[in-house]
Amino acid sequence: MQTATFDVAVNDYDAQSNGDFDQVAVTAAHDQGGGMYVFEYRDGEGVRRVPPAHMPSLQVARDEAIRCAIELLADAEIAMQTERDWLVRVYDQGGDLAIVIDGQEAKAASEADGASARSDAS
């Protein structure tokens, strides 16, 4: 399940847009249970919020936040600035902060994924 892509237009509307999204759109990931979550990404010195996404559980939202944080670490400038700062924040449907993924957690998860991939290959 993916809530955000970076540097790539997701659809024709995004490709033709100036990036000033003033409408609220909902991405349905699952229609039973779960909840709505808003993902907020550190983008250089700015912050980017994406439209609310319906996730089956808080754990699925956390897994997605970690995946996105690892992706953000690939940007050397962001990686150097965010070792101890947040990369991804997730708010629940009530607007309360539910998840914070910082640079250290993303780096540890990335290294764990790399170790797992190496052991799977052998």
C-alpha positions as CSV (number, residue, x, y, z in Angstrom):
1,M,0.0,0.0,0.0
2,Q,1.5,3.3,-1.0
3,T,0.3,6.7,0.1
4,A,2.9,8.9,-1.5
5,T,5.4,8.9,-4.4
6,F,8.2,11.5,-4.6
7,D,9.2,13.3,-7.8
8,V,6.7,11.4,-9.9
9,A,3.3,12.4,-11.1
10,V,0.8,9.9,-9.8
11,N,-1.8,10.7,-12.5
12,D,-2.6,13.1,-15.3
13,Y,-4.1,15.7,-12.9
14,D,-0.8,15.7,-10.8
15,A,1.3,16.0,-14.0
16,Q,-0.6,19.1,-15.1
17,S,-1.0,20.6,-11.6
18,N,1.1,23.4,-10.1
19,G,1.1,21.4,-6.8
20,D,-1.2,23.7,-5.0
21,F,-3.8,21.2,-3.8
22,D,-6.7,22.9,-2.1
23,Q,-9.2,20.1,-2.4
24,V,-9.4,17.1,-0.1
25,A,-9.3,13.8,-1.8
26,V,-9.6,10.4,-0.1
27,T,-7.5,7.4,-1.1
28,A,-9.4,4.2,-0.2
29,A,-7.0,1.5,0.7
30,H,-9.5,-0.9,2.3
31,D,-13.2,-0.5,3.0
32,Q,-13.6,-2.5,6.1
33,G,-12.6,-1.1,9.5
34,G,-9.4,0.8,9.9
35,G,-9.3,4.6,9.9
36,M,-8.4,7.7,8.1
37,Y,-4.8,8.9,8.4
38,V,-3.1,12.1,7.2
39,F,0.6,11.7,6.3
40,E,3.0,14.7,6.6
41,Y,6.4,14.5,5.1
42,R,9.5,16.6,5.7
43,D,10.6,17.8,2.2
44,G,13.9,19.6,2.5
45,E,13.1,22.6,4.7
46,G,9.4,22.4,4.0
47,V,6.6,20.1,5.0
48,R,4.2,18.3,2.6
49,R,0.8,16.9,3.6
50,V,-1.0,14.5,1.4
51,P,-4.8,13.9,1.3
52,P,-6.2,11.6,3.9
53,A,-5.7,7.9,3.3
54,H,-7.9,5.1,4.7
55,M,-5.7,2.3,6.2
56,P,-6.9,-1.0,7.6
57,S,-5.0,-0.4,10.9
58,L,-2.6,1.9,12.7
59,Q,0.1,-0.8,12.1
60,V,-0.4,-0.6,8.4
61,A,-0.2,3.2,8.6
62,R,3.1,2.9,10.6
63,D,4.6,0.4,8.0
64,E,3.7,2.9,5.2
65,A,5.3,5.8,7.2
66,I,8.5,3.8,7.7
67,R,8.6,2.9,4.0
68,C,8.2,6.5,3.0
69,A,10.8,7.7,5.6
70,I,13.3,5.2,4.1
71,E,12.6,6.6,0.7
72,L,13.2,10.1,2.0
73,L,16.5,9.1,3.4
74,A,17.7,8.5,-0.2
75,D,17.9,12.3,-0.5
76,A,21.3,13.1,0.9
77,E,20.3,16.6,2.0
78,I,17.3,15.4,3.9
79,A,19.3,12.5,5.4
80,M,22.0,14.9,6.8
81,Q,19.4,17.3,8.3
82,T,17.1,14.7,9.9
83,E,19.2,12.2,11.8
84,R,17.3,13.1,15.0
85,D,14.4,15.0,13.5
86,W,11.1,13.7,12.2
87,L,10.8,12.6,8.5
88,V,7.2,11.4,8.5
89,R,4.3,12.2,10.9
90,V,0.9,10.6,10.8
91,Y,-2.3,12.1,12.2
92,D,-5.4,10.0,13.0
93,Q,-8.9,11.0,11.9
94,G,-9.4,13.1,15.0
95,G,-6.3,15.2,14.0
96,D,-4.2,13.8,16.8
97,L,-0.5,12.9,16.2
98,A,-0.4,9.1,16.1
99,I,3.0,8.2,14.6
100,V,6.4,10.0,14.3
101,I,9.2,8.4,12.3
102,D,12.6,10.1,12.7
103,G,15.8,9.7,10.8
104,Q,17.3,7.2,13.2
105,E,14.2,4.9,13.1
106,A,14.2,5.1,9.3
107,K,17.9,4.3,9.0
108,A,17.5,1.3,11.4
109,A,14.5,0.0,9.4
110,S,16.5,0.4,6.1
111,E,19.5,-1.5,7.5
112,A,17.1,-4.2,8.8
113,D,15.5,-4.5,5.3
114,G,18.9,-4.7,3.7
115,A,20.1,-7.4,6.1
116,S,16.8,-9.3,5.5
117,A,17.3,-9.0,1.7
118,R,20.9,-10.3,1.9
119,S,19.9,-13.3,4.0
120,D,17.0,-14.1,1.6
121,A,19.5,-14.1,-1.3
122,S,21.8,-16.6,0.3
